[in-house]
């Protein structure tokens, strides 16, 4: 679970929230 969270954080930092605002709202 920890690895998944780290990967998600990295992907979020790599991809701006402007590209997928729906993903940010889901969290």
C-alpha distance matrix in Angstrom:
0.0 3.8 5.5 5.1 6.3 8.7 9.9 10.6 12.4 14.3 15.3 16.5 18.5 19.9 20.9 22.9 22.4 25.9 25.0 22.6 23.3 22.2 18.5 18.9 20.7 18.2 15.5
3.8 0.0 3.8 5.4 5.1 6.3 8.7 9.9 10.6 12.4 14.3 15.3 16.7 18.4 19.9 21.9 21.7 25.3 24.8 22.8 23.4 22.9 19.2 19.0 21.2 19.2 16.1
5.5 3.8 0.0 3.8 5.4 5.1 6.1 8.6 9.9 10.6 12.2 14.1 15.4 16.4 18.1 20.6 21.0 24.5 23.5 21.8 23.0 22.7 18.9 19.1 21.8 19.8 17.1
5.1 5.4 3.8 0.0 3.8 5.5 5.1 6.1 8.6 9.9 10.5 12.2 14.2 15.2 16.1 18.6 18.5 21.9 20.8 18.7 20.0 19.3 15.5 16.1 18.6 16.4 14.1
6.3 5.1 5.4 3.8 0.0 3.8 5.4 5.1 6.1 8.6 9.9 10.4 12.3 14.1 15.1 16.9 16.6 20.2 19.7 17.7 18.3 18.0 14.2 14.0 16.6 14.9 11.9
8.7 6.3 5.1 5.5 3.8 0.0 3.8 5.4 5.1 6.2 8.6 9.8 10.6 12.2 14.1 16.2 16.7 20.3 19.8 18.4 19.4 19.8 16.0 15.6 18.7 17.5 14.6
9.9 8.7 6.1 5.1 5.4 3.8 0.0 3.8 5.4 5.1 6.1 8.5 9.9 10.4 12.0 14.8 15.5 18.9 17.7 16.5 18.1 18.3 14.6 15.0 18.3 16.9 14.7
10.6 9.9 8.6 6.1 5.1 5.4 3.8 0.0 3.8 5.4 5.1 6.1 8.6 9.8 10.3 12.5 12.5 16.0 15.0 13.3 14.6 14.7 11.0 11.3 14.5 13.2 11.1
12.4 10.6 9.9 8.6 6.1 5.1 5.4 3.8 0.0 3.8 5.5 5.0 6.2 8.6 9.8 11.4 11.7 15.3 15.2 14.0 14.8 15.7 12.2 11.4 14.8 14.4 11.8
14.3 12.4 10.6 9.9 8.6 6.2 5.1 5.4 3.8 0.0 3.8 5.4 5.1 6.1 8.5 10.9 12.4 15.6 15.0 14.7 16.2 17.5 14.1 13.8 17.5 17.2 15.0
15.3 14.3 12.2 10.5 9.9 8.6 6.1 5.1 5.5 3.8 0.0 3.8 5.4 5.0 5.9 9.0 10.4 13.3 12.0 11.5 13.6 14.7 11.5 12.0 15.7 15.3 13.9
16.5 15.3 14.1 12.2 10.4 9.8 8.5 6.1 5.0 5.4 3.8 0.0 3.8 5.4 5.1 6.6 7.2 10.6 10.2 9.6 10.9 12.4 9.5 9.0 12.8 13.1 11.6
18.5 16.7 15.4 14.2 12.3 10.6 9.9 8.6 6.2 5.1 5.4 3.8 0.0 3.8 5.5 6.6 8.6 11.6 11.8 12.2 13.3 15.5 13.0 11.9 15.7 16.5 14.7
19.9 18.4 16.4 15.2 14.1 12.2 10.4 9.8 8.6 6.1 5.0 5.4 3.8 0.0 3.8 6.6 9.5 11.7 10.9 12.0 14.1 16.3 13.9 13.7 17.5 18.1 16.9
20.9 19.9 18.1 16.1 15.1 14.1 12.0 10.3 9.8 8.5 5.9 5.1 5.5 3.8 0.0 3.8 6.5 8.3 7.1 8.3 10.7 12.9 11.0 11.2 14.8 15.7 15.2
22.9 21.9 20.6 18.6 16.9 16.2 14.8 12.5 11.4 10.9 9.0 6.6 6.6 6.6 3.8 0.0 3.8 5.3 5.8 7.5 8.8 11.9 10.8 10.1 13.4 15.1 14.8
22.4 21.7 21.0 18.5 16.6 16.7 15.5 12.5 11.7 12.4 10.4 7.2 8.6 9.5 6.5 3.8 0.0 3.8 5.4 5.4 5.3 8.6 8.0 6.7 9.7 11.9 11.9
25.9 25.3 24.5 21.9 20.2 20.3 18.9 16.0 15.3 15.6 13.3 10.6 11.6 11.7 8.3 5.3 3.8 0.0 3.8 5.6 5.6 9.2 10.0 9.3 11.5 14.0 14.8
25.0 24.8 23.5 20.8 19.7 19.8 17.7 15.0 15.2 15.0 12.0 10.2 11.8 10.9 7.1 5.8 5.4 3.8 0.0 3.8 6.3 8.9 9.3 10.1 12.4 14.0 15.2
22.6 22.8 21.8 18.7 17.7 18.4 16.5 13.3 14.0 14.7 11.5 9.6 12.2 12.0 8.3 7.5 5.4 5.6 3.8 0.0 3.8 5.4 5.6 7.1 9.2 10.4 11.9
23.3 23.4 23.0 20.0 18.3 19.4 18.1 14.6 14.8 16.2 13.6 10.9 13.3 14.1 10.7 8.8 5.3 5.6 6.3 3.8 0.0 3.8 5.4 5.2 6.3 8.7 10.3
22.2 22.9 22.7 19.3 18.0 19.8 18.3 14.7 15.7 17.5 14.7 12.4 15.5 16.3 12.9 11.9 8.6 9.2 8.9 5.4 3.8 0.0 3.8 5.5 5.1 6.2 8.9
18.5 19.2 18.9 15.5 14.2 16.0 14.6 11.0 12.2 14.1 11.5 9.5 13.0 13.9 11.0 10.8 8.0 10.0 9.3 5.6 5.4 3.8 0.0 3.8 5.5 5.1 6.7
18.9 19.0 19.1 16.1 14.0 15.6 15.0 11.3 11.4 13.8 12.0 9.0 11.9 13.7 11.2 10.1 6.7 9.3 10.1 7.1 5.2 5.5 3.8 0.0 3.8 5.4 5.5
20.7 21.2 21.8 18.6 16.6 18.7 18.3 14.5 14.8 17.5 15.7 12.8 15.7 17.5 14.8 13.4 9.7 11.5 12.4 9.2 6.3 5.1 5.5 3.8 0.0 3.8 5.5
18.2 19.2 19.8 16.4 14.9 17.5 16.9 13.2 14.4 17.2 15.3 13.1 16.5 18.1 15.7 15.1 11.9 14.0 14.0 10.4 8.7 6.2 5.1 5.4 3.8 0.0 3.9
15.5 16.1 17.1 14.1 11.9 14.6 14.7 11.1 11.8 15.0 13.9 11.6 14.7 16.9 15.2 14.8 11.9 14.8 15.2 11.9 10.3 8.9 6.7 5.5 5.5 3.9 0.0
